[in-house]
């Protein structure tokens, strides 16, 4: 079975989309089969992987594709007609050099879908638990359709605690938390510690009620057990002292603040979950990866639909840069960050 991982923070602007995309590329380049699920109504991951024009065509309704060729084509028939819809997956515009990488494109309609889902009716009552594991059903059908046993399913999520986030976390084996060096990241990490135990209590109530009438169900009993896989420090600046890189003063302060919040707020709250062990032994308070601020390179990566590890082989876009090639220090930083994503991929392969 695939290992399912959500990349999640209720705070926006922490780089979830860039992280999940580049992590998926590193896993694929290690020979893994990876499925991305864009479960964020902003659809930034779909645009980054596929291109804005290509993605816009997938949204179109036609006679052959009445719900388009996005996640909506599976979810809407399932919700309205209680039947499995169609799953569409696509390779990224820039192919990986090894392994397999597919994306199930998102849809702006997901905002409507999040309003349809109801925690009280669907989860706590146990009557609609399968509505809340839609990413799992999409991954299963994608594997069957493509004839692939995916090693990893990575889910991109909106910055909130809405029903889409609940749904993805209920399906996930692990979740990763990106944080940036700012005043609110430490606070938001604490909120995750407050909210996740309540999510799990709701699931446990519904699961108990559901399994009373469906004791032979082999799916629901295995869901609702997301474990904290670590946090990622993203977007910080460094300076060299004695030939060694160090985080700049303000960013180092924020790093310590987030680590303290992980130690004092997130982990203790997660350990109050009695249904399962949500904090694995391999997890500490320090980040499992550190992604430096890539400045102009990050938006160029999105615009060109090229992940960071391949970007140095592409000319910078005129919209972002006047010169026709990357400077050597930029190439060096891109290579360093590609290695950092490989480190994160190794963390997942070795521990998850």
C-alpha positions as CSV (number, residue, x, y, z in Angstrom):
1,X,0.0,0.0,0.0
2,X,1.1,3.5,-0.7
3,X,2.3,5.8,2.1
4,X,0.0,8.9,2.1
5,X,1.5,12.2,3.3
6,X,-0.2,15.5,3.7
7,X,1.8,18.7,3.5
8,X,-0.1,21.0,5.8
9,X,-0.1,24.2,7.8
10,X,-3.1,26.3,8.6
11,X,-1.0,29.4,8.0
12,X,-0.7,30.6,4.4
13,X,2.4,31.6,2.5
14,X,4.7,28.9,4.0
15,X,5.6,27.3,0.6
16,X,3.5,24.1,0.8
17,X,3.0,23.9,-3.0
18,X,6.7,24.4,-3.8
19,X,7.7,21.9,-1.1
20,X,5.3,19.2,-2.1
21,X,6.2,19.5,-5.8
22,X,10.0,19.4,-5.3
23,X,9.7,16.7,-2.7
24,X,7.7,14.6,-5.2
25,X,10.4,15.1,-7.9
26,X,13.1,14.0,-5.5
27,X,11.2,10.8,-4.5
28,X,10.6,10.0,-8.2
29,X,14.2,10.6,-9.0
30,X,15.0,7.9,-6.4
31,X,13.0,5.5,-8.5
32,X,9.7,5.8,-6.5
33,X,6.2,6.0,-8.0
34,X,4.5,9.1,-6.7
35,X,0.9,10.4,-7.0
36,X,0.2,14.1,-6.3
37,X,-3.3,15.0,-5.3
38,X,-4.1,18.7,-5.5
39,X,-6.7,19.2,-2.8
40,X,-6.3,22.9,-2.5
41,X,-9.0,25.0,-4.2
42,X,-6.3,27.5,-5.2
43,X,-4.9,24.8,-7.6
44,X,-1.4,26.2,-7.4
45,X,0.1,22.8,-7.5
46,X,-1.8,21.8,-10.7
47,X,-0.7,25.1,-12.4
48,X,3.0,24.6,-11.3
49,X,3.1,21.0,-12.6
50,X,1.0,21.3,-15.7
51,X,1.1,25.0,-16.8
52,X,-1.7,27.5,-16.6
53,X,-3.0,27.0,-20.1
54,X,-2.9,23.2,-20.0
55,X,-4.6,23.2,-16.6
56,X,-7.4,25.6,-17.8
57,X,-8.3,23.1,-20.6
58,X,-8.8,20.4,-18.0
59,X,-11.4,22.5,-16.3
60,X,-13.6,22.7,-19.4
61,X,-16.8,20.7,-19.5
62,X,-17.4,18.8,-22.8
63,X,-19.7,16.1,-24.0
64,X,-17.0,13.5,-23.3
65,X,-15.9,15.1,-20.0
66,X,-19.0,16.7,-18.5
67,X,-17.2,17.4,-15.2
68,X,-13.9,18.3,-16.8
69,X,-10.7,16.3,-16.3
70,X,-9.9,17.2,-12.7
71,X,-10.7,15.9,-9.3
72,X,-14.2,17.2,-9.7
73,X,-14.8,14.4,-12.3
74,X,-14.5,11.8,-9.5
75,X,-15.9,13.7,-6.6
76,X,-19.1,15.2,-8.0
77,X,-20.7,11.9,-9.2
78,X,-19.6,10.3,-5.9
79,X,-21.4,13.0,-3.9
80,X,-24.4,13.5,-6.1
81,X,-25.1,10.0,-7.4
82,X,-23.2,7.8,-5.0
83,X,-21.2,6.3,-7.8
84,X,-17.5,6.3,-8.6
85,X,-16.6,9.0,-11.0
86,X,-13.6,9.1,-13.3
87,X,-10.0,9.7,-12.1
88,X,-7.7,11.7,-14.4
89,X,-4.0,11.8,-13.8
90,X,-1.2,13.5,-15.8
91,X,2.6,13.6,-15.9
92,X,4.1,16.9,-15.1
93,X,5.1,19.3,-17.9
94,X,8.7,18.8,-17.1
95,X,9.2,15.0,-16.8
96,X,11.2,13.4,-14.0
97,X,14.5,11.7,-14.9
98,X,13.5,8.5,-13.1
99,X,10.6,6.9,-11.3
100,X,7.0,7.8,-12.0
101,X,5.2,11.1,-11.1
102,X,1.6,11.8,-11.8
103,X,-0.8,14.5,-10.6
104,X,-4.6,14.3,-10.0
105,X,-5.4,18.0,-10.9
106,X,-7.3,20.1,-8.5
107,X,-10.4,22.2,-9.2
108,X,-11.7,25.6,-8.0
109,X,-14.9,23.7,-7.4
110,X,-13.3,22.2,-4.3
111,X,-14.5,25.2,-2.4
112,X,-18.0,24.1,-3.0
113,X,-17.1,20.5,-2.1
114,X,-15.8,21.6,1.3
115,X,-19.2,23.2,2.0
116,X,-21.0,19.9,1.1
117,X,-19.0,17.9,3.6
118,X,-20.5,18.0,7.1
119,X,-18.6,16.9,10.2
120,X,-21.7,16.2,12.3
121,X,-23.7,14.4,9.7
122,X,-20.9,12.6,7.9
123,X,-18.2,12.0,10.5
124,X,-19.5,12.0,14.0
125,X,-22.7,10.1,13.1
126,X,-20.7,7.7,11.1
127,X,-23.1,8.0,8.2
128,X,-20.7,9.5,5.7
129,X,-17.2,8.5,6.6
130,X,-16.5,7.5,3.0
131,X,-17.2,11.1,1.9
132,X,-14.3,12.1,4.1
133,X,-11.7,9.7,2.6
134,X,-12.1,10.9,-1.0
135,X,-8.3,11.3,-1.5
136,X,-7.9,7.6,-0.5
137,X,-10.5,6.6,-3.1
138,X,-8.9,8.7,-5.8
139,X,-5.5,7.2,-5.1
140,X,-6.9,3.7,-5.2
141,X,-8.7,4.2,-8.5
142,X,-5.7,6.1,-10.0
143,X,-3.5,3.1,-9.2
144,X,-6.0,0.7,-10.8
145,X,-6.5,2.8,-13.9
146,X,-2.8,3.3,-14.5
147,X,-1.7,-0.2,-13.5
148,X,0.7,1.3,-10.9
149,X,1.3,0.5,-7.2
150,X,2.2,4.0,-6.0
151,X,4.8,4.1,-3.3
152,X,3.7,7.6,-2.1
153,X,0.6,9.7,-2.3
154,X,1.3,13.4,-1.5
155,X,-1.7,15.7,-0.8
156,X,-1.5,19.5,-1.1
157,X,-3.9,21.4,1.1
158,X,-5.4,24.8,1.7
159,X,-4.2,26.9,4.7
160,X,-7.1,26.3,7.0
161,X,-8.8,23.7,9.2
162,X,-11.7,23.2,6.9
163,X,-13.3,19.9,5.9
164,X,-10.8,19.4,3.0
165,X,-8.0,19.4,5.5
166,X,-9.8,16.9,7.8
167,X,-10.5,14.7,4.8
168,X,-6.8,14.6,3.8
169,X,-5.6,14.1,7.3
170,X,-8.0,11.2,7.9
171,X,-6.5,9.5,4.8
172,X,-2.9,10.3,5.7
173,X,-0.3,8.1,7.3
174,X,1.9,11.2,8.1
175,X,1.8,14.9,7.8
176,X,4.6,17.4,7.3
177,X,4.4,21.0,8.5
178,X,6.2,23.7,6.6
179,X,7.0,26.9,8.5
180,X,8.6,30.2,7.5
181,X,10.6,32.7,9.6
182,X,7.8,35.0,10.8
183,X,5.9,36.0,13.9
184,X,3.0,33.7,13.4
185,X,4.4,30.3,12.4
186,X,5.1,29.3,16.0
187,X,1.6,30.3,17.0
188,X,0.0,28.3,14.1
189,X,2.0,25.2,15.0
190,X,0.4,25.4,18.4
191,X,-3.0,25.6,16.8
192,X,-2.4,22.3,14.9
193,X,-1.7,20.7,18.3
194,X,-5.0,22.0,19.6
195,X,-7.1,21.0,16.5
196,X,-5.9,17.6,15.5
197,X,-6.9,15.8,18.7
198,X,-10.5,17.1,18.2
199,X,-10.4,15.9,14.6
200,X,-9.4,12.4,15.8
201,X,-12.0,12.3,18.6
202,X,-14.7,13.1,15.9
203,X,-13.4,10.3,13.7
204,X,-13.2,7.8,16.5
205,X,-16.9,8.5,17.4
206,X,-18.0,8.0,13.9
207,X,-15.8,5.0,13.2
208,X,-17.2,3.2,16.3
209,X,-20.8,3.8,15.1
210,X,-20.0,2.9,11.6
211,X,-18.2,-0.4,12.4
212,X,-21.1,-1.5,14.6
213,X,-23.1,-2.0,11.5
214,X,-20.2,-2.7,9.1
215,X,-17.9,-5.0,11.1
216,X,-16.2,-6.4,8.0
217,X,-15.2,-3.1,6.5
218,X,-11.5,-3.3,5.9
219,X,-10.9,0.4,5.0
220,X,-12.5,2.7,7.6
221,X,-10.8,1.0,10.5
222,X,-7.4,1.8,9.1
223,X,-8.0,5.5,8.6
224,X,-7.9,8.4,10.9
225,X,-4.4,7.9,12.2
226,X,-2.2,10.7,10.8
227,X,1.2,10.9,12.5
228,X,3.5,14.0,12.8
229,X,6.4,13.4,10.4
230,X,8.4,16.5,11.2
231,X,8.5,20.2,10.2
232,X,10.3,22.0,7.4
233,X,12.0,25.4,7.8
234,X,11.3,27.3,4.6
235,X,12.3,30.6,3.1
236,X,15.1,31.7,5.5
237,X,18.2,33.7,4.7
238,X,21.8,32.8,5.4
239,X,25.2,34.5,5.7
240,X,28.6,32.9,5.6
241,X,30.9,33.2,8.6
242,X,34.2,31.5,8.3
243,X,33.1,29.8,5.2
244,X,30.1,28.2,6.9
245,X,26.5,29.2,6.3
246,X,24.5,30.5,9.3
247,X,20.9,31.6,9.4
248,X,20.7,35.4,9.7
249,X,19.9,36.7,13.2
250,X,16.2,37.3,12.9
251,X,15.6,34.0,11.1
252,X,17.6,32.1,13.7
253,X,15.3,33.6,16.4
254,X,12.2,32.5,14.5
255,X,13.8,29.0,14.1
256,X,14.2,28.7,17.8
257,X,10.7,30.0,18.4
258,X,9.2,27.4,16.1
259,X,11.2,24.6,17.7
260,X,10.0,25.6,21.1
261,X,6.4,25.6,19.9
262,X,6.9,22.1,18.5
263,X,8.4,21.0,21.8
264,X,6.0,22.8,24.1
265,X,2.7,23.0,22.2
266,X,2.4,20.6,19.2
267,X,4.0,17.4,20.5
268,X,2.5,17.4,24.0
269,X,-1.0,18.0,22.5
270,X,-0.5,15.2,20.0
271,X,0.6,12.8,22.7
272,X,-2.8,13.3,24.3
273,X,-4.4,11.4,21.4
274,X,-5.2,8.0,23.0
275,X,-6.5,6.2,19.9
276,X,-2.9,5.7,18.4
277,X,0.6,7.0,18.8
278,X,0.7,10.2,16.7
279,X,4.4,11.2,17.4
280,X,6.8,8.6,16.1
281,X,10.1,8.0,17.9
282,X,12.1,9.4,15.0
283,X,10.5,12.9,15.3
284,X,12.4,15.6,17.1
285,X,11.9,19.4,17.5
286,X,14.4,20.4,14.8
287,X,13.4,20.6,11.2
288,X,13.7,17.6,8.9
289,X,14.8,19.9,6.1
290,X,15.8,23.5,5.6
291,X,14.9,25.3,2.4
292,X,16.6,28.7,1.9
293,X,14.9,31.7,0.4
294,X,15.2,31.2,-3.4
295,X,14.1,34.7,-4.2
296,X,13.6,35.1,-8.0
297,X,14.2,31.4,-8.6
298,X,11.1,30.2,-6.8
299,X,8.6,32.2,-8.9
300,X,10.6,31.4,-12.1
301,X,10.3,27.7,-11.3
302,X,6.5,28.1,-11.0
303,X,6.2,30.2,-14.2
304,X,8.3,27.8,-16.3
305,X,6.7,24.7,-14.7
306,X,10.2,23.4,-13.9
307,X,11.2,22.1,-10.4
308,X,14.2,23.6,-8.7
309,X,16.5,20.6,-9.3
310,X,16.1,21.1,-13.1
311,X,15.8,24.9,-13.2
312,X,19.5,25.7,-13.8
313,X,19.2,24.0,-17.2
314,X,16.5,26.4,-18.3
315,X,16.9,30.1,-19.2
316,X,15.4,32.5,-16.8
317,X,12.2,34.1,-18.0
318,X,12.3,37.6,-19.3
319,X,9.4,38.5,-17.0
320,X,11.6,37.9,-13.9
321,X,15.1,38.6,-15.1
322,X,16.9,40.6,-17.7
323,X,19.9,38.4,-18.3
324,X,19.8,35.3,-20.3
325,X,21.4,32.9,-17.8
326,X,21.5,32.1,-14.1
327,X,24.4,33.5,-12.1
328,X,26.8,30.9,-10.6
329,X,25.7,31.7,-7.1
330,X,22.1,31.0,-8.0
331,X,23.0,27.7,-9.7
332,X,24.9,26.7,-6.6
333,X,22.0,27.5,-4.3
334,X,19.5,25.6,-6.6
335,X,21.8,22.6,-6.4
336,X,22.1,22.9,-2.7
337,X,18.3,23.0,-2.3
338,X,17.9,20.1,-4.6
339,X,20.2,18.1,-2.3
340,X,18.1,19.3,0.7
341,X,14.9,17.9,-1.0
342,X,16.8,14.7,-1.5
343,X,17.6,14.7,2.2
344,X,13.9,15.2,2.9
345,X,13.0,12.3,0.5
346,X,15.5,10.1,2.3
347,X,13.9,11.0,5.7
348,X,10.6,9.8,4.3
349,X,11.9,6.6,2.6
350,X,13.9,5.6,5.8
351,X,11.2,6.4,8.4
352,X,7.7,6.6,7.0
